[in-house]
Amino acid sequence: KEEILKRADWALKVTELDGLEERSPRSLSGGQKQRLAIAAALVTKPKMLILDEPTSQLDPVGTKEVLYILKKLKDEGITILITEHKTDEIIEISDRIVILGNGSIIKEGRPEEILSDIDLLREMKLKPPEIGEFFYELRRKGIPLNNIPLTLSQGENALRALINKEIITPMKYSNIYHSSKGIGENNIVIDVENISFTYRTSSPPVKALDDISFKIKKGEFVGIIGKNGSGKTTLMKVLVGLLKPDSGKVIIDGENIFKLSSAERAKKIGLVLQNPDTQLFRLSVAEEIEFGLRNIGLSSEEIIRRRREVLELVGLAGYEKVNPFQLSFGDRKKLAVASIIAMEPKIVVLDEPTTGQDYAGRREICDIAMKLNKRGITVLMVTHDMDLVARYTNRVLIMNAGRVLFDGPTRVAFTKVGILKEAGLIPPKINLLAQSVSDLGFRFDIMSMEELLENIQVKGETKCQS
């Protein structure tokens, strides 16, 4: 018993969970839960830890916490083997990186060697580090770079050096903010008024939503962001009528969501859950699509037409007779999306649509959402992927402790340093790079690699300002 207590104390201390011994695991944040799982493995005093995508469901701060603990363990002599898609996050903790493809090792080596091979990463459909990809594109423009910077500090130093040598200069663009697509109050499709919700079965009760109000216009693509436990998923469940708030109103397309039947709700708003396996239950892809369509009373001809159309849209045409659970996780996610959008709701809610997927899968799901948005469908996306928020959304709601801290253009949100810190969020690396050199004339609100490249004048290059 003494040895058990000794080892438990050490494991909790090394994972920085000491002081939380009496807390229920369910009351911990996502990052704390993952660190607790690591602590439970450490009590056997292993020489090696193997972790399979330990940060896939964590917010940016939770991801940072877990990787910091793993680096500490490595420094104490424990061998760490980790599978991961987050290239930006593993640069500074890894000694060696192995790229796998079709069951074989494609390439292995030091992080700076592997992650600066942008062509290979793109070929393998892996996410290149944002800063590395930016400097790779600069080098393609003829900028002399012996090495490709990969980290924020390396990128800042390299940019300052290039400017000091007058090889590049920043363009003097004014700020350009995304605007919503809706026009006027008549285009409001979601009107949330003072909603609160408490999970009373918890001990003690947990207030998940605290007097939230906002309006969303037709055709907007809105990101709902915040750390684990901030109330995002609860809010989505209230919006689609799965949970009834303790107080307040939810008006969807002019009607109280709680006065509608399930079939009526499905025609107005659809929810795609973060785990498709909790949503799929039929024996074939075709039956999965047809189930909801039959429930809303469509004819056989219309069911077939819609099934064909949505499977084509999500790239699953030809899979009609396949059992959903014979599909890859990414394809099951696409099927879950297809089963919802087949009912042609005016609003689609995606709850963590990229969880557990590789870079290519994440982009595919978001590209589908963008196609829907271009058709006029309002899209709400709950996600921890800040780079996808920057690339796809035109507006964000930042949540923390059941409240909305910020509601406005995505471009503006990433400049709100204090709010982001309070919400446990970290902007995309390329945005942080632009902010770090804003004193030299770079825009503070740059959102993507493409924008930063456009913000640069290469010596001898003629570029029109707009």
C-alpha positions in Angstrom: 0.0 0.0 0.0 2.8 2.4 0.8 4.4 1.7 -2.5 1.1 2.3 -4.3 0.6 5.7 -2.6 4.2 6.6 -3.3 3.9 5.9 -7.0 0.4 7.5 -7.3 1.8 10.7 -5.6 4.7 10.7 -8.0 2.5 10.2 -11.1 0.1 13.0 -10.1 3.0 15.3 -9.4 4.8 14.7 -12.7 1.5 15.2 -14.6 0.8 18.3 -12.5 -2.5 16.9 -11.1 -1.4 17.0 -7.5 -4.1 18.7 -5.4 -6.9 17.2 -7.5 -6.8 13.8 -5.8 -10.4 14.1 -4.5 -11.9 15.4 -7.7 -14.2 13.1 -9.9 -12.5 12.4 -13.2 -15.7 13.6 -14.9 -15.3 17.0 -13.5 -11.8 17.5 -15.0 -11.1 19.4 -18.2 -10.2 17.5 -21.4 -6.5 18.1 -20.9 -6.6 17.1 -17.3 -8.4 13.9 -18.2 -5.7 13.0 -20.7 -3.0 13.8 -18.2 -4.9 11.5 -15.7 -4.8 8.7 -18.2 -1.0 9.3 -18.5 -0.6 9.3 -14.7 -2.5 6.0 -14.5 -0.1 4.4 -17.0 2.9 5.9 -15.1 2.3 4.1 -11.8 3.8 0.9 -13.3 7.0 2.8 -13.9 7.2 2.0 -17.6 10.3 2.6 -19.6 8.2 3.5 -22.6 4.8 5.2 -23.1 2.9 4.7 -26.4 0.1 7.2 -27.1 -2.3 7.0 -30.0 -3.4 10.6 -30.9 -3.7 11.8 -27.3 -4.6 15.3 -28.3 -7.2 14.6 -31.0 -10.2 15.8 -28.9 -8.4 18.5 -27.0 -8.6 22.3 -27.2 -5.4 24.2 -28.0 -4.5 24.8 -24.4 -5.2 21.1 -23.4 -3.0 20.0 -26.3 -0.2 22.2 -25.1 -0.6 20.9 -21.5 -0.4 17.2 -22.6 2.6 17.8 -24.9 4.4 19.7 -22.2 4.0 16.7 -19.8 5.3 14.3 -22.4 8.3 16.5 -22.9 8.9 16.4 -19.1 8.7 12.6 -19.1 11.1 12.4 -22.1 13.5 14.6 -20.2 13.2 12.2 -17.2 14.4 9.3 -19.4 11.1 7.7 -20.5 10.8 6.9 -24.2 7.7 8.4 -25.8 6.1 7.0 -29.0 3.2 9.1 -30.2 1.0 9.0 -33.3 -0.2 12.4 -34.2 -1.6 14.6 -37.0 -0.7 18.0 -35.4 2.6 18.7 -37.1 2.9 22.3 -35.7 2.6 21.0 -32.1 5.1 18.1 -32.3 8.0 20.0 -33.7 9.5 21.1 -30.4 9.0 17.9 -28.4 10.1 15.2 -31.0 13.6 13.9 -31.5 12.6 11.8 -34.5 9.6 11.6 -36.8 8.5 8.7 -38.9 6.1 9.1 -41.9 4.1 6.0 -42.6 2.2 5.2 -45.8 0.5 2.0 -46.9 2.0 0.1 -44.0 5.6 1.1 -44.8 8.1 3.7 -43.6 8.2 6.5 -46.2 10.8 8.6 -44.5 12.3 9.1 -41.0 14.6 11.6 -39.5 15.0 14.7 -37.3 11.9 17.0 -37.1 13.6 19.8 -38.9 14.5 17.5 -41.8 11.1 15.7 -42.1 8.8 18.7 -41.5 10.7 21.0 -43.9 10.0 18.5 -46.7 6.9 20.4 -47.7 6.6 18.6 -51.1 6.5 15.2 -49.4 4.0 16.3 -46.7 1.7 17.6 -49.4 2.1 14.4 -51.4 1.3 12.3 -48.4 -1.7 14.6 -47.6 -0.2 15.6 -44.3 -0.5 19.1 -42.8 2.7 21.0 -43.4 3.7 23.2 -40.4 2.1 26.6 -41.2 5.3 28.6 -40.8 7.3 26.1 -42.7 4.9 26.2 -45.6 4.9 30.0 -45.7 8.7 30.1 -46.0 8.7 27.3 -48.5 6.5 29.5 -50.7 8.8 32.5 -50.1 11.8 30.4 -51.3 9.8 29.5 -54.4 9.6 33.2 -55.1 13.3 33.3 -55.2 13.9 34.5 -51.6 17.4 33.1 -50.4 16.7 30.8 -47.5 19.3 28.1 -46.6 16.9 26.5 -44.1 13.1 26.6 -43.8 12.0 28.0 -40.4 9.4 25.8 -38.7 8.7 27.4 -35.3 7.2 30.8 -34.4 10.5 32.2 -33.0 12.5 30.9 -36.1 9.9 32.5 -38.4 10.0 35.8 -36.7 13.8 36.0 -36.7 13.9 35.0 -40.4 11.3 37.6 -41.4 13.1 40.4 -39.5 16.4 39.4 -41.1 14.9 39.5 -44.6 13.3 42.9 -43.9 16.6 44.3 -42.4 18.4 43.2 -45.5 15.7 44.9 -47.6 15.0 41.6 -49.5 11.3 42.0 -48.7 9.1 44.8 -47.4 5.6 44.6 -45.9 2.7 46.0 -48.0 0.6 48.7 -46.4 -2.8 47.2 -46.7 -5.7 48.4 -44.6 -7.6 45.9 -42.5 -10.2 43.9 -44.4 -12.9 42.2 -42.3 -15.2 39.4 -43.3 -18.8 40.5 -43.4 -21.8 38.3 -42.9 -23.9 37.3 -46.0 -27.3 38.0 -44.4 -29.0 41.3 -45.2 -31.3 42.9 -42.6 -33.3 41.5 -39.7 -35.6 39.7 -42.0 -32.8 37.2 -42.7 -32.4 36.1 -39.1 -32.6 32.2 -39.0 -31.4 31.7 -35.4 -32.5 33.9 -32.6 -31.3 32.9 -29.2 -32.7 34.9 -26.3 -31.3 34.6 -22.7 -30.9 30.9 -22.6 -29.5 29.1 -19.6 -29.1 25.4 -18.9 -28.0 23.4 -15.9 -27.1 19.7 -15.7 -28.9 18.9 -12.5 -28.0 15.2 -12.5 -24.3 16.2 -11.8 -23.1 16.5 -8.3 -22.9 19.3 -7.7 -25.1 20.6 -10.6 -23.2 22.2 -13.5 -24.4 25.4 -15.1 -23.4 24.8 -18.8 -25.1 27.8 -20.3 -25.5 31.1 -18.6 -27.9 33.7 -20.1 -26.7 33.4 -23.7 -28.2 35.6 -26.5 -27.2 36.0 -30.2 -28.7 36.1 -33.7 -27.4 34.4 -36.8 -28.4 35.4 -40.3 -29.1 33.2 -43.3 -26.0 32.1 -45.2 -23.5 32.7 -42.5 -20.7 30.2 -41.7 -20.2 30.6 -38.0 -17.5 29.0 -35.8 -18.3 28.2 -32.2 -15.0 28.0 -30.3 -13.8 27.7 -26.8 -12.0 25.2 -24.5 -13.3 21.8 -23.5 -16.3 22.3 -21.1 -17.1 25.8 -22.2 -20.7 24.9 -23.2 -20.3 24.6 -27.0 -21.9 21.1 -27.4 -24.6 21.9 -24.9 -25.5 25.0 -26.9 -25.7 23.0 -30.1 -28.0 20.4 -28.5 -30.3 23.2 -27.3 -30.4 24.8 -30.7 -31.6 21.5 -32.4 -34.1 20.8 -29.6 -32.3 17.8 -27.9 -32.1 19.7 -24.7 -34.6 22.2 -23.3 -33.2 25.3 -21.6 -34.1 26.2 -18.0 -35.0 29.7 -19.3 -34.9 31.7 -22.5 -36.1 31.1 -26.1 -34.7 29.5 -29.2 -36.3 30.7 -32.4 -35.3 28.8 -35.6 -36.5 30.2 -38.9 -39.2 32.2 -37.1 -40.5 29.3 -35.0 -40.0 28.1 -31.4 -37.9 25.0 -31.8 -39.6 23.3 -28.9 -43.1 23.6 -30.4 -42.1 21.7 -33.5 -42.3 18.0 -34.2 -39.1 16.0 -34.9 -39.9 15.9 -38.6 -40.5 19.7 -38.6 -37.2 20.3 -36.8 -35.3 18.1 -39.2 -36.4 20.3 -42.1 -35.1 23.4 -40.4 -31.9 22.4 -38.6 -29.7 19.3 -38.5 -27.0 18.2 -36.2 -24.0 16.1 -37.1 -22.4 14.6 -34.0 -18.7 14.5 -33.5 -18.6 10.7 -33.3 -20.5 9.3 -36.4 -20.7 5.9 -34.7 -23.3 7.3 -32.3 -25.4 8.5 -35.3 -25.2 5.6 -37.7 -27.3 2.5 -37.2 -28.7 1.1 -40.5 -27.3 -1.9 -42.4 -26.3 -0.1 -45.6 -25.2 3.4 -46.7 -28.4 3.7 -48.8 -30.7 2.8 -45.8 -28.9 5.3 -43.6 -29.7 8.1 -46.0 -33.3 6.9 -46.7 -34.2 6.6 -43.0 -34.6 10.3 -42.3 -36.2 11.0 -45.7 -38.9 8.5 -45.0 -39.6 10.0 -41.6 -40.3 13.4 -43.1 -42.7 11.8 -45.6 -41.0 12.0 -49.0 -42.0 10.0 -52.0 -39.9 7.1 -53.2 -38.8 9.0 -56.3 -37.7 12.0 -54.2 -35.9 9.8 -51.7 -33.9 8.2 -54.5 -33.1 11.6 -56.1 -31.9 13.1 -52.8 -29.9 9.9 -51.9 -28.1 10.0 -55.2 -27.4 13.8 -54.9 -26.0 13.8 -51.3 -23.8 10.7 -51.9 -22.3 12.4 -54.9 -21.7 15.5 -52.9 -19.8 13.8 -50.1 -17.9 11.4 -52.4 -19.7 8.2 -51.4 -21.5 7.4 -54.7 -21.2 3.7 -55.4 -21.1 2.7 -51.7 -24.9 2.4 -51.4 -24.9 -1.3 -50.5 -21.9 -1.1 -48.1 -22.4 -1.5 -44.4 -21.6 1.8 -42.8 -19.2 0.2 -40.3 -17.1 -1.2 -43.2 -16.3 2.4 -44.1 -13.3 4.3 -42.8 -13.8 6.7 -39.9 -13.6 9.6 -42.3 -16.1 8.1 -44.7 -18.5 7.3 -41.8 -18.2 11.0 -40.9 -19.2 11.9 -44.5 -22.1 9.5 -44.3 -23.3 11.1 -41.1 -23.2 14.5 -42.8 -25.0 13.1 -45.9 -27.8 11.6 -43.7 -28.5 15.1 -42.3 -28.2 17.3 -45.4 -30.4 14.9 -47.4 -33.3 16.3 -45.4 -32.3 19.7 -46.8 -32.4 21.7 -43.6 -31.9 25.4 -43.7 -29.2 25.2 -41.0 -26.5 22.5 -40.5 -24.7 22.2 -37.2 -21.4 20.3 -37.2 -20.1 19.3 -33.7 -16.3 18.8 -33.8 -16.5 17.5 -37.4 -12.8 17.0 -37.7 -12.2 14.9 -34.5 -10.0 11.8 -35.1 -9.3 12.6 -38.7 -6.2 13.3 -40.6 -5.4 16.5 -42.4 -7.0 15.5 -45.7 -10.1 14.2 -44.0 -10.5 17.4 -42.0 -10.3 19.5 -45.1 -12.8 17.3 -47.0 -15.5 17.7 -44.3 -15.0 21.4 -44.2 -15.0 21.6 -48.0 -18.4 19.8 -48.0 -19.6 22.4 -45.4 -18.4 25.2 -47.6 -20.2 23.8 -50.6 -23.4 23.7 -48.5 -22.8 27.3 -47.4 -22.4 28.5 -51.0 -25.8 27.0 -51.7 -27.3 29.3 -49.1 -27.3 26.9 -46.1 -26.3 28.4 -42.8 -23.5 26.5 -41.2 -22.5 26.4 -37.5 -19.2 24.5 -36.8 -18.0 23.7 -33.3 -14.3 23.0 -33.5 -10.9 23.2 -31.8 -9.0 23.6 -35.1 -8.2 27.2 -35.3 -6.6 27.0 -38.7 -9.9 25.7 -40.1 -11.8 28.4 -38.3 -9.6 31.0 -40.0 -9.9 29.4 -43.4 -13.7 28.6 -43.5 -15.7 30.8 -41.1 -16.7 34.4 -41.5 -17.8 34.9 -37.9 -17.1 33.3 -34.5 -18.7 33.0 -31.1 -16.0 32.5 -28.4 -17.3 30.7 -25.4 -16.1 30.2 -21.8 -17.8 28.9 -18.7 -21.2 28.9 -20.4 -21.1 32.5 -21.7 -20.3 34.2 -25.0 -17.2 36.3 -24.6 -17.0 37.5 -28.2 -19.3 37.5 -31.2 -18.0 39.0 -34.4 -15.9 38.6 -37.5 -13.3 35.8 -37.3 -10.6 38.2 -38.4 -11.3 40.4 -35.5 -11.5 37.5 -33.0 -7.9 36.5 -33.6 -6.7 39.9 -32.6 -8.5 39.7 -29.2 -5.5 38.4 -27.2 -7.0 38.8 -23.7 -10.3 37.1 -24.7 -8.5 34.2 -26.5 -6.3 33.6 -23.4 -9.4 33.6 -21.1 -11.1 31.1 -23.5 -8.0 28.8 -23.6 -7.5 29.4 -27.4 -4.4 29.9 -29.5 -4.6 31.6 -32.9 -3.2 29.9 -36.0 0.6 30.0 -36.2 0.6 32.2 -39.3 -1.6 34.7 -37.4 0.8 34.7 -34.5 3.7 35.2 -36.9 2.1 38.3 -38.4 1.3 39.7 -35.0 4.9 39.2 -33.9 6.2 41.4 -36.7 3.3 43.9 -36.8 5.7 46.6 -35.6 7.5 46.3 -39.0 4.3 47.1 -40.8 2.6 43.7 -41.3 -1.2 43.6 -40.7 -2.1 42.4 -37.2 -5.1 40.5 -38.5 -3.7 38.3 -41.2 -5.5 35.0 -41.3 -3.7 32.6 -43.7 -0.4 31.9 -45.4 -1.9 33.2 -48.7 -2.7 36.6 -47.0 0.8 36.9 -45.5 2.4 36.2 -48.9 0.1 38.9 -50.4 1.3 41.3 -47.7 4.9 41.0 -48.8 6.7 43.0 -51.5 9.7 41.1 -52.9 12.6 43.3 -54.0 12.3 44.0 -57.7 8.8 42.6 -57.9 5.9 44.9 -59.1 2.7 44.4 -57.2 -0.5 46.5 -57.3 -2.0 47.4 -53.9 -5.7 47.1 -53.4 
